[in-house]
Amino acid sequence: MNPFEVRPVDADGWPALRELFGRGGASNGCWCQYWLLGPAYTRRDRTANQDDLAAQARAGEAGLIACDGDRVVGWARFTPRAALGHLTDRFSRYRFSDDDVWALSCFFVARDARGRGVTRALVQHAASWADEHGTAVEGYPVDPATSGATGNRFTGVLPVFLDAGFAEQGRLARDRPVVRYEPRSGRR
């Protein structure tokens, strides 16, 4: 049984997400704008990144949060892949499918909650969402079994996705598979 409640971030969830990300904005002031803006996120004031994520939360476009009781312990960027311009530009040699797939592109888990299955809960929620909505979901995790794989695991790790029913479709890089979950039911 999953001990975490997972739900979309909205305006009400923004204060808790801001607290989870802390003063540093999760990763060097990114506030999860990297796959949207690319390296440009580093060339602007961090508050602009924070303001953008706050606006995305108000619009219901900031992803998912995982809660342990009243405390937010994890987050995932969950959005249509079409919104992730830098992802598709950076890996332009990869032939992405032309369908309107959703993507799990980034994760952040509170330090004291790591190793407790928070990322797993977020990925499983996205798979359930896919089943309910009839829409495929992609992820771009790191394959930790690949020799020399990056230690930068903000995109998740391959075994978590495979355990949730995702299947590998190809590779963006030697250590970076593209995984996809096809809905088992729903409106597709």
Buried (B, 14 or more C-beta within 10 A) or exposed (E): EEEBBBEBBBEEBBEBBBEBBEEEBBBEBBBBBBBBBBEEBBEEEBEBBBEBBBEBBBEEBBBBBBBBEEEBBBBBBBBEBEBBEBBBEBBEEBEBEEEEBBBBBBBBBBEEBEEBBBBBBBBBBBBBBBBEBEBBBBBBBBBEEBEEBBEEEBBBBBEBBBEBBBEBBEBBBEBBBBBBBBBEEEEE
